[in-house]
């Protein structure tokens, strides 16, 4: 096993450090059953990068929660290349069977890559995933995507229309999370969201630094939740879903 000295760049990277208070949050967090649903982002597809741990964002958070809670369980159901309806059809049933108290979802990226992206259809499909999980008592976290379209890695004339679609994707996802008493991780608005240095060699997914940054953002979002009610929606329901 590599020592921490192998991850010196990550340890010195201010964007990869978990926020103040996160250690306390993770020690006292009520979540014991984490389920992750989604596409390649949630599945942890990434490129390695010297000086950074080769571990995806969700697994980093699960690792920390597992260390704090011996009874913690983690199930990642995500699969690459799935659109939102496919995520629902393939993953929602197994997710509900796990009865999670924390559900992390990344969906819509493969929908928004297509020029035929339908914002209303995406809203309905994501809601059909979110509603049953929240109704069962899971705290919802949705994951925003970094801004690949503005990174310079997407050639013109595709970059502009793609950026507009992904902006809409993020806005809809954030709205659904808010309506359902959840939290949206704002990777799309991060200072390094369009930095080409956080993306892998495939020019689509993140590298290990991108996942480390996403993990820090995820913990910051969890830290902002009122811990006393972090395992349920405000009244056990989903508003506006």
C-alpha positions as CSV (number, residue, x, y, z in Angstrom):
1,X,0.0,0.0,0.0
2,X,1.2,3.5,-0.9
3,X,1.9,5.9,2.0
4,X,0.4,9.3,2.2
5,X,3.6,10.7,0.8
6,X,2.5,9.3,-2.6
7,X,-0.4,11.7,-2.5
8,X,1.5,14.9,-1.7
9,X,0.0,16.9,-4.5
10,X,-3.5,16.1,-3.3
11,X,-2.6,16.8,0.3
12,X,-1.3,20.3,-0.7
13,X,-4.2,21.0,-3.0
14,X,-6.5,23.6,-1.4
15,X,-9.5,22.5,-3.6
16,X,-9.2,18.9,-2.4
17,X,-9.3,19.5,1.3
18,X,-12.5,18.8,3.1
19,X,-14.0,21.8,4.7
20,X,-13.6,22.7,8.4
21,X,-15.9,20.8,10.5
22,X,-16.3,17.9,8.1
23,X,-14.5,15.4,10.4
24,X,-17.0,16.2,13.1
25,X,-19.9,16.0,10.6
26,X,-18.8,12.6,9.4
27,X,-18.3,11.3,12.9
28,X,-21.7,12.4,14.0
29,X,-23.6,11.9,10.8
30,X,-26.7,9.7,11.1
31,X,-26.3,7.9,7.8
32,X,-25.7,4.2,7.9
33,X,-26.8,3.0,4.5
34,X,-25.5,4.9,1.4
35,X,-26.7,4.0,-2.1
36,X,-25.3,5.7,-5.2
37,X,-27.3,5.7,-8.5
38,X,-26.3,7.1,-11.8
39,X,-24.0,7.0,-14.8
40,X,-20.2,7.0,-15.3
41,X,-19.8,10.0,-13.0
42,X,-21.4,8.2,-10.1
43,X,-19.7,4.9,-11.1
44,X,-16.3,6.6,-10.7
45,X,-14.9,6.4,-14.2
46,X,-11.7,8.5,-14.1
47,X,-8.2,8.9,-15.2
48,X,-5.2,8.4,-12.8
49,X,-3.1,11.4,-11.9
50,X,0.3,11.3,-10.2
51,X,0.1,12.7,-6.6
52,X,-3.6,12.0,-6.2
53,X,-5.4,9.0,-4.8
54,X,-7.0,6.9,-7.5
55,X,-10.4,6.8,-5.8
56,X,-13.7,8.2,-6.9
57,X,-15.7,10.9,-5.1
58,X,-18.5,8.7,-3.8
59,X,-16.1,6.0,-2.6
60,X,-14.0,8.6,-0.7
61,X,-17.1,9.8,1.2
62,X,-18.2,6.2,1.8
63,X,-14.7,5.4,3.1
64,X,-14.9,8.2,5.7
65,X,-18.4,7.3,6.8
66,X,-17.4,3.6,7.1
67,X,-14.5,4.5,9.3
68,X,-16.9,6.5,11.6
69,X,-19.6,3.9,11.7
70,X,-18.8,0.1,11.8
71,X,-22.3,-0.8,10.7
72,X,-22.1,1.4,7.6
73,X,-23.1,-0.1,4.3
74,X,-22.3,1.2,0.8
75,X,-23.8,0.1,-2.5
76,X,-22.9,1.8,-5.8
77,X,-25.3,0.8,-8.5
78,X,-24.1,3.2,-11.1
79,X,-23.2,2.1,-14.6
80,X,-21.5,4.1,-17.4
81,X,-23.3,5.3,-20.5
82,X,-26.9,5.2,-19.0
83,X,-29.5,7.8,-19.7
84,X,-31.8,8.9,-16.9
85,X,-34.7,6.6,-17.8
86,X,-32.3,3.6,-18.0
87,X,-30.9,4.5,-14.5
88,X,-34.5,4.5,-13.2
89,X,-35.3,1.2,-14.8
90,X,-32.2,-0.6,-13.8
91,X,-31.2,0.9,-10.5
92,X,-34.2,2.2,-8.6
93,X,-35.6,-1.2,-7.6
94,X,-32.3,-2.4,-6.1
95,X,-31.8,0.9,-4.5
96,X,-35.1,0.8,-2.7
97,X,-34.4,-2.8,-1.6
98,X,-31.3,-1.5,0.2
99,X,-33.5,1.0,2.1
100,X,-30.8,3.8,2.1
101,X,-30.9,6.7,4.5
102,X,-28.6,8.6,2.1
103,X,-29.0,8.5,-1.7
104,X,-26.5,10.1,-4.0
105,X,-27.6,10.5,-7.6
106,X,-25.7,11.7,-10.7
107,X,-27.9,11.6,-13.8
108,X,-28.6,13.4,-17.0
109,X,-25.1,13.8,-18.5
110,X,-25.7,11.3,-21.3
111,X,-29.1,12.9,-22.0
112,X,-27.6,16.4,-22.3
113,X,-24.8,15.2,-24.6
114,X,-27.5,14.8,-27.3
115,X,-28.9,17.7,-29.2
116,X,-32.3,16.2,-28.7
117,X,-32.1,16.8,-24.9
118,X,-35.6,17.4,-23.6
119,X,-35.6,19.4,-20.3
120,X,-39.1,18.5,-19.4
121,X,-38.6,14.8,-20.0
122,X,-35.4,14.8,-18.0
123,X,-37.3,16.6,-15.1
124,X,-40.0,13.9,-15.1
125,X,-37.5,11.0,-15.3
126,X,-35.3,12.3,-12.6
127,X,-38.3,13.0,-10.4
128,X,-39.5,9.4,-10.9
129,X,-36.2,8.2,-9.4
130,X,-36.1,10.8,-6.6
131,X,-39.7,10.6,-5.3
132,X,-39.7,6.9,-4.2
133,X,-36.3,7.2,-2.5
134,X,-37.3,10.3,-0.5
135,X,-40.7,8.8,0.3
136,X,-38.9,5.9,1.8
137,X,-36.8,8.2,4.0
138,X,-33.6,8.7,2.2
139,X,-31.8,12.0,2.4
140,X,-31.2,13.1,-1.3
141,X,-28.0,14.4,-2.7
142,X,-27.7,15.2,-6.4
143,X,-24.3,15.7,-8.1
144,X,-23.7,18.6,-10.4
145,X,-21.3,18.1,-13.3
146,X,-18.2,20.1,-13.9
147,X,-18.3,22.4,-17.0
148,X,-16.6,20.4,-19.6
149,X,-18.1,22.3,-22.5
150,X,-16.3,25.5,-21.4
151,X,-13.0,23.8,-20.7
152,X,-11.6,24.2,-24.2
153,X,-11.6,20.4,-24.6
154,X,-14.8,20.4,-26.7
155,X,-14.3,21.7,-30.2
156,X,-16.4,24.4,-31.8
157,X,-19.1,24.6,-33.0
158,X,-20.3,22.0,-30.4
159,X,-19.0,23.6,-27.3
160,X,-21.6,26.5,-27.1
161,X,-24.8,24.4,-27.6
162,X,-23.4,21.8,-25.2
163,X,-22.7,24.4,-22.5
164,X,-26.3,25.7,-22.8
165,X,-27.7,22.2,-22.4
166,X,-25.6,21.4,-19.4
167,X,-26.5,24.7,-17.8
168,X,-30.2,23.7,-18.1
169,X,-29.4,20.2,-16.8
170,X,-27.8,21.6,-13.7
171,X,-30.6,24.1,-13.1
172,X,-33.3,21.4,-13.3
173,X,-31.3,19.0,-11.1
174,X,-30.8,21.6,-8.5
175,X,-34.5,22.6,-8.5
176,X,-35.6,19.0,-8.0
177,X,-33.2,18.5,-5.1
178,X,-34.5,21.6,-3.4
179,X,-38.1,20.7,-4.0
180,X,-37.5,17.3,-2.4
181,X,-35.7,18.5,0.7
182,X,-32.3,17.4,-0.6
183,X,-29.1,19.1,-1.5
184,X,-27.4,19.7,-4.8
185,X,-23.6,19.6,-5.0
186,X,-22.7,22.7,-7.1
187,X,-19.7,21.3,-9.1
188,X,-21.0,23.2,-12.2
189,X,-20.3,26.5,-10.5
190,X,-17.0,25.5,-8.9
191,X,-13.9,27.8,-9.6
192,X,-12.2,25.0,-11.4
193,X,-15.3,23.6,-13.1
194,X,-13.9,24.4,-16.6
195,X,-10.3,23.9,-15.8
196,X,-8.9,21.3,-18.3
197,X,-6.5,20.0,-15.7
198,X,-9.3,18.2,-13.8
199,X,-10.4,16.1,-16.8
200,X,-9.0,12.7,-17.9
201,X,-7.3,11.9,-21.2
202,X,-10.6,10.8,-22.7
203,X,-11.8,14.5,-22.6
204,X,-15.1,13.4,-21.1
205,X,-14.6,12.2,-17.5
206,X,-12.6,13.6,-14.6
207,X,-9.2,12.6,-13.5
208,X,-8.3,11.7,-9.9
209,X,-7.9,15.4,-9.1
210,X,-11.4,16.1,-10.3
211,X,-12.8,13.3,-8.2
212,X,-10.9,14.6,-5.1
213,X,-12.4,18.0,-5.7
214,X,-15.9,16.5,-6.2
215,X,-15.5,14.6,-2.9
216,X,-14.6,17.8,-1.0
217,X,-17.6,19.5,-2.6
218,X,-19.8,16.6,-1.6
219,X,-18.7,16.7,2.0
220,X,-19.2,20.5,2.1
221,X,-22.8,19.9,0.9
222,X,-23.4,17.2,3.6
223,X,-21.9,19.5,6.2
224,X,-24.5,22.1,5.3
225,X,-27.4,19.8,6.1
226,X,-29.0,20.0,9.6
227,X,-27.7,16.8,11.1
228,X,-30.6,16.4,13.5
229,X,-32.9,15.8,10.5
230,X,-30.4,14.7,7.9
231,X,-31.9,11.3,7.3
232,X,-35.4,12.5,6.3
233,X,-37.0,15.2,4.2
234,X,-38.5,18.1,6.2
235,X,-41.8,16.3,6.7
236,X,-41.0,12.9,5.3
237,X,-42.2,13.9,1.9
238,X,-41.1,15.4,-1.4
239,X,-42.4,18.9,-2.2
240,X,-43.3,19.6,-5.8
241,X,-42.2,16.3,-7.1
